[in-house]
Amino acid sequence: MHQALQTEEFEIIAGVAAQTGIQAWVVGGFVRNLMLGIPTKDIDIVVLGSGVEFAETIAKKLPGETHVSYFKNFGTAQIKTRDYIIEIIGARKESYDRQSRKPAVEDGSLADDQNRRDFTINSMYLSLNQSDFGELMDPFNGVQDLQDKIIRTPLDPDVTFSDDPLRMLRAVRFATRLGFTIHPETMEALSKNAERIYIVSQERITDELNGIIMCKQPGKGFEILFDTGILQLIFSEFTALYGVETKMGKSHKDNFYHTLKVLDNLCELSDNLWLRWSAILHDIAKPATKRFDPEVGWTFHGHEDRGARMVKGIFRKMRLPLDDKMRYVEKMVALHLRPIVLSKEIVTDSAVRRLIVDAGEDVYDLLNLCKADITSKNEIKVARHLANLEKVAEKIKDVTERDAMRNWQPMVTGNHILEMFDIRDPKLIGVLKNTVRDAILDGEIPNEEEAALTFTRQKGLEMGLQARN
């Protein structure tokens, strides 16, 4: 422990504590991660006294450029250095109103500060005081819970979660990220207090969901949220995928657990948050498009198109960005079947060109989503599908290089057409542009400007358009 505190930052903090007579401890994630061998740049310091005044003194002594933010109403301050983000807070006592997760705060003792902590593994303190520098204070046996890989609250979990329901999502995130088990009493309290999640802002809920999604295997976290009833309250569109229906002896797969498997598969291929959201939403419209055909069984025709149209509403509800990131997810959902369809048939240059144009620079992300979507328990079948998708990837690479299709833009624009022809009906511009586009994608003409313009003139005349002199 002492060795981890032998840095200039900690020496300065300890020096200020000795100089001012204010007692200080490192607490929370830094101590937890230190014991787990996980590097961390976030340092939380609790002091018996004013966190703001303590921070002001430290900021003057820290080397290099620092940026300090003060939150005097809460008695806290944040110092950003080149290597660390140091959060300093005075020990405090919190009390909650049933209608809000924002506590009434007053100065408190160290015991008060310990009692307000969320989990035992975040409730360990390392002393920065001269009398016991580097000694560990572990009031709730957090070390043992780290060793046993258990998430539990220091006090009654019903009170902890009812006071601040966001802690329920944090419990799931920590369990998912660390590969820990949630203690049975804590797990029971998650279910019991699930509806308290309604007092948490959507932004904070989404932040925690994104944290879970960015874990190595987020499927576990979503299963816990589902089993405790929390997911049904915060993401009902997702839980609508749950369940299997059987008719005439024919069943479809459980699309909820399939989606979790796709998500976990994808996380082995990419750490792109928005591609992971694409995995979550790729089958989101299956409940709305589910039909039973006695001849073929269950079908979900058009779920990719309808799913893409659902993305914006879900992003708006979740307070996710309604920008290029959303449009990226819409595109991934809309196209997620295309490479799989291509892998099952002879791959023509024309089909590949169209896929490249529609997916653009994200075509390889799309392929990763398709690879993740292969979830059969039959290993031979999985290997065959993956091999076929690899052939599609090779074909994409070949066509891209040979036909200059990367970031493809139409060779012929509306301005080109207006310069060639006297057009009274503007709809004809779009018709002619699409004719040229299809000719290039189908390989009738090369992807070159001169050939495209010659073809445009020829087709325009065939359509009866009046050429300009």
C-alpha positions in Angstrom: 0.0 0.0 0.0 2.8 2.4 0.9 4.4 2.0 -2.4 1.3 3.1 -4.3 1.3 6.3 -2.3 4.9 7.1 -3.0 4.1 9.6 -5.7 4.5 13.4 -5.8 0.8 14.0 -5.7 0.2 11.9 -2.6 3.3 13.3 -0.9 1.9 16.8 -1.5 -1.6 15.9 -0.2 -0.1 14.2 2.9 2.1 17.3 3.4 -0.9 19.6 3.3 -2.8 17.4 5.7 0.1 17.6 8.2 0.5 21.3 7.6 -3.2 22.2 8.1 -4.0 19.6 10.7 -6.8 18.3 8.5 -7.1 14.5 8.4 -7.3 12.9 4.9 -7.8 9.5 3.4 -7.8 8.0 -0.1 -11.1 6.2 -0.6 -13.3 4.4 -3.1 -12.3 3.3 -6.6 -8.6 4.1 -6.3 -8.2 1.8 -3.3 -10.4 -0.9 -4.8 -8.5 -0.9 -8.1 -5.2 -0.8 -6.3 -6.1 -4.1 -4.6 -7.3 -5.6 -7.9 -4.1 -4.4 -9.8 -6.1 -2.2 -12.1 -4.5 1.2 -13.0 -6.6 4.2 -12.4 -6.3 7.9 -12.9 -9.2 8.9 -10.6 -8.3 9.7 -6.9 -11.0 10.4 -4.4 -9.9 12.1 -1.2 -12.1 12.5 1.9 -11.1 15.0 4.6 -12.4 16.0 8.0 -13.0 19.6 7.2 -13.5 21.8 4.1 -12.8 20.0 0.9 -12.7 23.3 -1.0 -10.1 24.9 1.2 -8.0 21.8 1.3 -8.1 21.6 -2.5 -7.1 25.3 -2.9 -4.0 24.6 -0.9 -3.1 21.4 -2.8 -3.7 23.0 -6.2 -1.0 25.7 -5.5 1.6 23.0 -4.7 1.0 20.5 -7.4 3.5 20.5 -10.3 2.7 21.4 -13.9 -0.5 22.8 -15.2 -3.6 22.1 -13.1 -7.3 22.9 -13.6 -9.4 23.3 -10.5 -13.3 23.2 -10.3 -15.0 24.2 -7.0 -18.4 23.1 -6.0 -18.8 25.1 -2.8 -22.5 24.2 -2.2 -21.4 20.6 -1.9 -18.1 21.2 -0.2 -16.2 19.5 -3.0 -13.5 20.3 -5.5 -11.9 18.6 -8.5 -8.3 19.1 -9.6 -7.2 17.9 -13.0 -3.4 17.3 -13.5 -1.5 15.8 -16.3 -1.8 12.3 -14.8 -4.8 12.3 -12.4 -8.3 13.6 -11.7 -8.3 14.3 -7.9 -11.7 14.7 -6.3 -11.6 16.2 -2.8 -14.7 16.1 -0.5 -15.3 16.9 3.1 -16.7 14.0 5.2 -20.5 14.4 5.2 -23.8 13.0 6.4 -26.6 12.5 3.9 -30.4 12.3 4.3 -32.8 11.6 1.5 -36.3 12.6 0.5 -38.5 9.9 -1.0 -39.1 11.9 -4.1 -35.5 12.7 -5.0 -32.1 10.9 -5.1 -30.4 14.2 -4.3 -29.5 14.2 -0.6 -29.6 16.9 2.0 -25.9 17.2 3.0 -24.3 18.3 6.2 -20.8 18.1 7.6 -20.3 14.7 9.2 -17.8 12.4 10.9 -15.7 9.8 9.2 -18.3 7.2 10.3 -21.0 9.2 8.6 -18.9 9.2 5.4 -18.4 5.5 5.7 -22.1 4.9 6.1 -23.1 6.8 2.9 -20.8 4.6 0.6 -22.5 2.5 -2.0 -20.7 -0.9 -1.7 -18.3 -2.5 0.7 -15.6 -2.7 -2.0 -15.8 1.1 -2.4 -15.7 1.7 1.3 -12.0 1.2 2.1 -9.8 4.1 3.2 -6.1 4.5 3.0 -4.7 7.0 5.5 -2.7 10.0 4.3 -2.0 11.1 7.9 1.4 11.2 9.5 0.3 9.0 12.5 -0.8 6.0 10.4 0.2 6.8 6.8 -0.7 4.0 4.3 -2.8 2.0 6.8 -6.0 0.6 5.5 -9.4 1.2 7.2 -11.9 -1.4 6.2 -15.1 -0.9 8.2 -17.3 -3.3 6.2 -14.9 -6.1 5.2 -14.5 -4.8 1.7 -11.2 -6.7 1.4 -13.0 -10.0 2.0 -15.7 -9.2 -0.5 -13.0 -8.4 -3.1 -11.4 -11.8 -2.5 -14.8 -13.5 -2.6 -15.8 -11.4 -5.7 -19.0 -10.2 -4.1 -21.0 -6.9 -4.5 -22.9 -5.9 -1.4 -24.0 -2.7 0.3 -22.3 -1.6 3.6 -25.7 -1.1 5.3 -29.3 -2.4 4.6 -29.5 -2.7 0.8 -33.2 -1.7 0.9 -32.2 1.7 2.4 -29.2 2.1 0.2 -31.2 1.5 -3.0 -34.3 3.3 -1.9 -32.2 6.4 -1.0 -30.3 6.5 -4.3 -31.8 4.1 -6.9 -28.9 4.8 -9.3 -26.8 2.6 -7.1 -28.9 -0.3 -8.4 -27.5 0.2 -11.9 -24.0 0.8 -10.4 -24.2 -2.6 -8.6 -24.9 -4.2 -11.9 -22.2 -2.3 -13.7 -19.6 -3.3 -11.1 -20.7 -6.9 -11.1 -20.5 -7.0 -14.9 -17.2 -5.2 -15.2 -15.4 -7.0 -12.4 -17.0 -10.4 -13.0 -18.4 -10.4 -9.4 -21.6 -11.9 -8.0 -24.2 -9.7 -6.3 -24.9 -10.9 -2.8 -28.3 -12.6 -2.4 -29.7 -9.9 0.0 -28.4 -7.1 -2.3 -29.9 -8.9 -5.3 -33.3 -9.3 -3.5 -33.2 -5.5 -2.8 -32.7 -4.8 -6.5 -35.9 -6.5 -7.3 -37.8 -5.0 -4.3 -36.7 -1.4 -5.2 -36.8 -1.7 -9.0 -39.6 0.9 -9.4 -37.6 3.5 -7.4 -35.5 3.8 -10.7 -38.3 6.2 -11.9 -36.9 9.0 -9.7 -33.5 8.8 -11.5 -33.0 11.1 -14.6 -32.8 9.4 -17.9 -29.4 10.8 -18.6 -27.9 9.1 -15.5 -29.7 5.8 -16.3 -28.3 5.9 -19.9 -24.8 6.7 -18.6 -24.9 3.6 -16.4 -26.3 1.5 -19.3 -23.5 2.7 -21.5 -21.1 1.7 -18.8 -22.5 -1.8 -18.8 -22.5 -2.0 -22.6 -18.8 -1.1 -22.6 -17.9 -4.0 -20.3 -16.1 -7.0 -21.8 -19.2 -9.3 -21.6 -22.3 -7.0 -21.0 -24.8 -9.8 -21.5 -24.4 -10.7 -17.8 -25.4 -7.2 -16.7 -28.5 -7.2 -18.9 -29.5 -10.6 -17.5 -29.3 -9.2 -14.0 -31.3 -6.2 -14.9 -33.9 -8.4 -16.6 -34.1 -10.9 -13.7 -34.6 -8.1 -11.2 -37.3 -6.4 -13.3 -35.3 -3.2 -13.7 -34.7 -3.6 -17.4 -38.5 -3.9 -18.1 -38.9 -0.5 -16.5 -36.1 1.3 -18.3 -36.0 -0.5 -21.7 -39.3 -2.2 -22.4 -38.6 -2.4 -26.2 -35.7 -4.7 -25.4 -37.5 -7.0 -23.0 -40.3 -7.4 -25.5 -37.9 -9.7 -27.3 -38.1 -12.2 -24.5 -39.9 -15.5 -24.8 -40.6 -18.4 -27.2 -43.9 -19.1 -28.9 -44.9 -22.5 -30.3 -47.5 -23.2 -32.9 -48.1 -26.5 -34.7 -44.9 -27.8 -33.1 -42.8 -25.0 -34.5 -41.0 -22.5 -32.3 -38.8 -19.5 -32.8 -35.7 -18.8 -30.8 -35.8 -16.5 -27.7 -34.7 -13.2 -29.4 -33.8 -11.6 -26.1 -31.1 -14.1 -25.1 -30.1 -14.3 -28.8 -29.5 -10.6 -28.7 -27.4 -10.8 -25.6 -25.3 -13.5 -27.2 -24.8 -11.3 -30.3 -23.8 -8.4 -28.1 -21.2 -10.5 -26.2 -19.9 -11.9 -29.5 -19.5 -8.4 -30.9 -17.6 -7.2 -27.8 -14.9 -9.7 -28.8 -14.6 -7.9 -32.1 -15.1 -4.2 -31.4 -15.1 -1.7 -28.6 -17.3 0.7 -30.6 -20.2 1.8 -28.3 -22.5 2.6 -31.3 -21.8 -0.8 -33.0 -22.7 -2.4 -29.7 -25.9 -0.4 -29.6 -26.5 -1.7 -33.2 -26.2 -5.3 -31.8 -28.7 -4.5 -29.1 -31.2 -3.1 -31.6 -30.6 -5.3 -34.6 -33.7 -7.4 -34.0 -35.6 -4.9 -32.0 -38.6 -5.0 -34.4 -39.0 -8.8 -34.4 -42.0 -8.6 -31.9 -43.8 -6.2 -34.2 -43.1 -8.2 -37.4 -43.6 -11.7 -36.0 -46.0 -13.8 -38.1 -46.8 -17.5 -38.3 -46.9 -19.3 -41.6 -48.1 -23.0 -41.4 -45.8 -23.8 -44.3 -42.6 -22.3 -43.1 -43.1 -21.5 -39.4 -42.3 -18.2 -37.8 -41.3 -15.2 -39.9 -40.1 -11.7 -39.1 -40.2 -10.2 -42.6 -39.0 -6.6 -42.8 -37.8 -6.4 -39.2 -34.6 -4.8 -40.3 -36.4 -1.9 -42.0 -38.9 -1.4 -39.2 -36.1 -1.8 -36.7 -34.1 1.0 -38.3 -37.2 3.2 -38.1 -37.5 2.5 -34.4 -33.9 3.6 -33.6 -34.7 7.3 -33.5 -37.5 6.9 -31.0 -35.4 4.8 -28.7 -32.4 7.2 -28.9 -34.7 10.1 -28.1 -36.2 8.2 -25.1 -32.8 7.2 -23.9 -31.3 10.7 -24.4 -28.7 9.3 -26.7 -27.3 11.6 -29.4 -29.6 12.3 -32.4 -26.7 12.9 -34.8 -24.4 10.9 -36.9 -24.1 8.2 -34.2 -27.8 7.6 -34.4 -27.7 7.5 -38.2 -24.9 5.0 -38.0 -27.0 2.7 -35.8 -30.0 3.1 -38.1 -27.8 2.1 -41.0 -26.3 -1.0 -39.2 -29.8 -2.2 -38.2 -31.2 -1.6 -41.7 -28.3 -3.5 -43.4 -27.6 -6.3 -40.9 -29.1 -9.0 -43.0 -27.5 -8.0 -46.3 -24.0 -9.6 -45.9 -25.6 -12.8 -44.5 -27.9 -13.0 -47.5 -24.9 -12.5 -49.8 -23.0 -15.3 -48.0 -25.7 -17.8 -48.8 -25.5 -17.2 -52.6 -23.1 -16.6 -55.4 -21.7 -13.2 -54.6 -21.9 -11.0 -57.7 -19.9 -7.8 -58.2 -23.1 -5.9 -58.6 -24.5 -7.0 -55.2 -21.1 -6.2 -53.5 -21.0 -2.8 -55.1 -24.4 -2.0 -53.8 -23.5 -3.1 -50.3 -20.3 -1.0 -50.4 -22.3 2.1 -51.5 -25.0 1.6 -48.9 -22.7 0.8 -46.0 -20.0 3.2 -47.0 -16.9 3.3 -44.8 -18.8 1.3 -42.2 -18.9 -1.9 -44.3 -16.4 -3.7 -42.1 -18.3 -2.8 -39.0 -21.3 -4.3 -40.6 -19.4 -7.5 -41.3 -18.4 -7.7 -37.6 -22.1 -7.3 -36.6 -23.0 -10.1 -39.0 -20.3 -12.4 -37.6 -21.6 -11.7 -34.1 -25.1 -12.5 -35.3 -24.1 -16.2 -35.9 -25.2 -17.8 -32.6 -26.0 -21.4 -33.5 -24.9 -24.1 -31.0 -23.8 -26.2 -34.0 -20.1 -25.4 -34.3 -19.8 -26.8 -37.8 -22.7 -24.6 -38.9 -21.1 -21.5 -37.3 -17.7 -22.3 -38.9 -19.4 -22.6 -42.3 -21.3 -19.3 -42.0 -18.1 -17.5 -40.8 -16.2 -18.9 -43.7 -18.8 -17.6 -46.1 -18.8 -14.2 -44.6 -15.0 -14.2 -44.9 -15.5 -14.7 -48.7 -17.9 -11.8 -48.7 -15.2 -9.7 -47.0 -12.6 -10.7 -49.6 -15.0 -9.9 -52.4 -15.6 -6.4 -50.8 -11.9 -5.8 -50.6 -11.4 -6.9 -54.2 -14.3 -4.8 -55.7 -13.3 -1.8 -53.6 -9.7 -1.8 -54.9 -10.6 -2.7 -58.5 -13.5 -0.4 -59.0 -12.5 2.5 -56.7 -15.7 2.1 -54.7 -14.3 3.3 -51.3 -16.4 6.4 -50.2 -18.2 6.2 -53.5 -20.0 9.2 -54.7 -22.1 9.4 -57.9 -20.1 10.5 -60.9 -23.0 12.4 -62.3 -24.8 15.1 -60.3 -27.9 17.1 -60.9 -25.9 20.0 -62.1 -24.3 17.8 -64.8 -27.7 16.8 -66.0 -29.1 20.4 -66.0 -26.0 21.4 -68.1 -26.8 18.7 -70.6 -30.6 18.9 -70.9 -33.5 21.4 -70.8 -35.6 19.7 -68.1 -39.0 21.0 -67.1 -39.9 18.2 -64.6 -37.3 18.0 -61.8 -38.3 14.4 -61.0 -36.6 13.4 -64.3 -33.3 14.5 -62.8 -33.6 11.8 -60.1 -34.7 9.2 -62.5 -31.7 9.8 -64.8 -29.3 9.9 -61.8 -30.6 6.6 -60.6 -30.3 5.1 -64.0 -26.6 6.1 -64.2 -26.0 4.9 -60.6 -27.5 1.5 -61.4 -25.4 1.1 -64.5 -22.2 1.7 -62.6 -23.2 -0.7 -59.8 -24.3 -3.4 -62.2 -21.0 -3.1 -64.1 -22.5 -1.8 -67.4 -20.2 1.1 -67.4 -16.9 1.7 -65.5 -16.8 3.9 -62.4 -15.2 6.8 -64.4 -16.5 10.3 -65.0 -16.1 10.3 -68.8 -18.0 7.0 -69.3 -20.7 8.1 -66.9 -21.3 11.4 -68.6 -21.4 9.7 -72.1 -23.9 7.2 -70.7 -26.0 10.0 -69.1 -26.3 11.9 -72.4 -27.3 8.7 -74.2 -29.9 7.7 -71.7 -31.3 11.3 -71.5 -31.9 11.4 -75.2 -33.5 7.9 -75.1 -35.9 9.4 -72.4 -36.8 12.2 -74.9 -35.1 14.9 -73.0 -34.2 18.1 -74.9 -30.4 18.5 -75.2 -28.9 22.0 -74.6 -26.8 23.4 -77.4 
